Amino acid sequence: ATDSSMDKILERYERYSYAEKALISAESESEGNWCHEYRKLKAKIETIQKCHKHLMGEDLDSLNLKELQQLEQQLESSLKHIRSRKSHLMMESISELQKKERSLQEENKALQKELVERQKAAASRQQQQQQQQQMQWEHQAQTTHTHTQNQPQAQTSSSSSSFMMRDQQAHAPQQNVCSYPPVTMGGE
């Protein structure tokens, strides 16, 4: 081996060694970070679980007066937010129901208007039918009256003329049965 090739081999060895050390260092550093991160997350979870228990009214023996007052204030604040949200939702619901009510009232008015129009149309049709029936009855009555008037008129005129003759005879002054010759004045 020559010096130059030996230098190259040593140089490569140092580079690989340095890279390996850097990898080992990074792994151990990241492993340390993971352990540290794990401990932090575990502590957070425990704190959250403890707070949850306190909010649920459990495990309150470990709290002093100040912590209990803070918990009470937190609960009151949460309750205010809950009531505010509930009121907001109820107002939205009331608003929606009022919109529906207005819509239904408008629909009801439209249906009532349509019903009145249909009743008017039905009444108009009924009136027209009654008028047509009335006209038919009047026409029938006229034809019947004209027909009956023409037939009995001949009978009535013959019977009335005979009645009149009888009536005239009954009311005529009676003449003497003896007849005298007509009287003339003057000398005949």
C-alpha positions in Angstrom: 0.0 0.0 0.0 1.2 3.4 -0.8 1.0 6.4 1.4 -1.7 8.1 -0.8 -3.9 5.0 -0.8 -3.3 4.6 3.0 -4.3 8.2 3.5 -7.5 7.6 1.5 -8.4 4.5 3.5 -7.8 6.3 6.8 -9.8 9.2 5.6 -12.7 7.0 4.7 -12.4 5.2 8.1 -12.6 8.5 9.9 -15.6 9.6 7.9 -17.5 6.4 8.6 -16.5 6.6 12.2 -17.7 10.1 12.5 -21.0 9.3 10.8 -21.5 6.3 13.1 -20.8 8.4 16.2 -23.2 11.1 15.0 -25.9 8.4 14.4 -25.3 6.9 17.9 -25.3 10.3 19.4 -28.6 11.3 17.6 -30.2 8.0 18.6 -29.3 8.4 22.2 -30.3 12.1 22.1 -33.7 11.2 20.5 -34.1 8.3 23.0 -33.5 10.8 25.8 -36.0 13.2 24.1 -38.6 10.4 23.9 -38.2 9.5 27.5 -38.5 13.1 28.5 -41.5 13.6 26.2 -43.1 10.4 27.6 -42.7 11.7 31.2 -44.2 15.0 30.3 -47.2 13.4 28.6 -47.7 11.0 31.4 -47.8 13.9 33.9 -50.3 15.8 31.7 -52.5 12.8 31.5 -52.4 12.4 35.3 -53.2 16.1 35.8 -56.1 15.9 33.4 -57.5 12.8 35.0 -57.2 14.4 38.5 -59.0 17.6 37.2 -61.7 15.5 35.7 -62.2 13.7 39.0 -62.4 17.0 40.8 -64.9 18.4 38.3 -67.0 15.3 38.8 -67.0 15.9 42.5 -64.6 12.9 43.2 -61.4 12.8 45.2 -61.9 16.2 46.8 -60.2 15.3 50.1 -56.8 16.2 48.7 -57.9 19.8 48.0 -57.4 22.7 50.4 -59.9 25.6 50.8 -58.3 27.8 48.2 -58.3 24.9 45.6 -61.9 24.2 46.4 -62.8 27.8 45.9 -61.0 27.8 42.6 -62.8 24.7 41.5 -66.1 26.2 42.5 -65.3 29.4 40.5 -64.3 27.2 37.5 -67.5 25.2 37.8 -69.6 28.4 38.0 -67.8 29.9 35.0 -68.3 26.7 33.1 -72.0 26.7 34.1 -72.4 30.2 32.9 -70.9 29.2 29.5 -73.2 26.2 29.4 -76.2 28.3 30.2 -75.2 30.9 27.6 -74.8 28.3 24.9 -78.1 26.7 25.9 -79.9 30.0 25.8 -78.3 30.7 22.4 -79.5 27.4 21.1 -83.0 27.9 22.5 -83.2 31.4 20.9 -82.2 29.9 17.5 -84.8 27.2 18.0 -87.4 29.7 18.9 -86.5 31.8 15.8 -86.7 28.8 13.6 -90.1 27.8 15.1 -91.4 31.4 14.6 -90.3 31.2 10.9 -92.1 27.9 10.6 -95.2 29.5 12.3 -95.2 32.4 9.9 -94.8 30.1 6.9 -97.6 27.9 8.1 -99.8 30.9 8.7 -99.2 32.2 5.2 -99.9 28.7 3.8 -103.1 28.6 5.9 -104.2 32.0 4.6 -103.5 30.8 1.0 -105.5 27.7 1.6 -108.4 29.7 3.2 -108.4 32.0 0.2 -108.4 29.1 -2.2 -111.3 27.5 -0.2 -113.3 30.8 -0.3 -112.7 31.0 -4.1 -113.8 27.4 -4.5 -116.9 28.0 -2.4 -117.7 31.1 -4.4 -117.2 29.1 -7.6 -119.4 26.3 -6.3 -122.1 28.8 -5.2 -121.9 30.5 -8.6 -122.3 27.1 -10.4 -125.2 26.2 -8.1 -126.8 29.6 -8.8 -126.4 29.1 -12.6 -127.9 25.6 -12.3 -130.8 27.0 -10.4 -131.3 29.8 -12.9 -131.2 27.2 -15.7 -133.7 25.0 -13.9 -135.9 28.1 -13.3 -135.7 29.0 -16.9 -136.6 25.5 -17.9 -139.5 25.5 -15.5 -140.7 28.8 -16.8 -140.4 27.6 -20.4 -142.3 24.5 -19.5 -144.9 26.5 -17.7 -145.3 28.8 -20.6 -145.6 26.0 -23.1 -148.0 24.2 -20.9 -150.0 27.4 -20.2 -150.1 28.3 -23.9 -151.1 24.8 -24.8 -153.8 24.6 -22.2 -154.9 28.1 -23.0 -155.5 27.3 -26.6 -157.5 24.2 -26.0 -159.9 25.3 -23.3 -160.3 28.7 -25.0 -162.5 27.1 -27.8 -164.5 25.3 -25.2 -164.7 28.4 -23.0 -165.8 30.6 -25.8 -168.5 28.2 -26.8 -169.6 27.6 -23.3 -169.4 31.3 -22.4 -171.5 32.2 -25.4 -174.1 29.7 -24.4 -173.9 30.9 -20.8 -174.3 34.5 -22.0 -177.3 33.7 -24.0 -178.9 32.0 -21.1 -178.0 34.9 -18.9 -179.5 37.3 -21.3 -182.7 35.3 -21.5 -183.0 35.2 -17.8 -182.5 38.9 -17.3 -184.5 40.0 -20.3 -187.9 41.7 -19.5 -190.7 39.4 -19.9 -193.1 40.3 -22.7 -196.8 39.6 -22.5 -197.8 36.4 -24.0 -200.8 38.2 -25.6 -199.7 40.3 -28.4 -201.5 43.4 -29.3 -201.5 45.0 -32.6 -199.2 47.9 -32.8 -200.7 51.1 -32.0 -200.4 53.8 -34.6 -201.2 57.4 -34.1 -203.0 59.3 -36.5 -205.5 57.5 -38.4 -204.7 54.4 -39.8 
